[in-house]
């Protein structure tokens, strides 16, 4: 089951459970659409692509609450761009 993380890992923007701009990779690294564009649609952690995060129906939030753990680790964009150019 997805954690539904509360913020963008790069800019720390709030991404509530029903956010239309939350994007995730295969390991559920979570970024906003603006940061995914900055990252050239390549996850800096796994090198994979991003997909739109599904929205958990509000009725299920009491049974399956979203994560409250913030993962905030801004990406060194210069290093990231070099890594993806070498791929």
Secondary structure, DSSP 8 states (H G I E B T S, - for coil): -----SB-TTT--B--TT-SSEEE-TT--EEEHHHHHHTTT--TTTS---EE-----GGGTTTS------------HHHHHHHHHH-
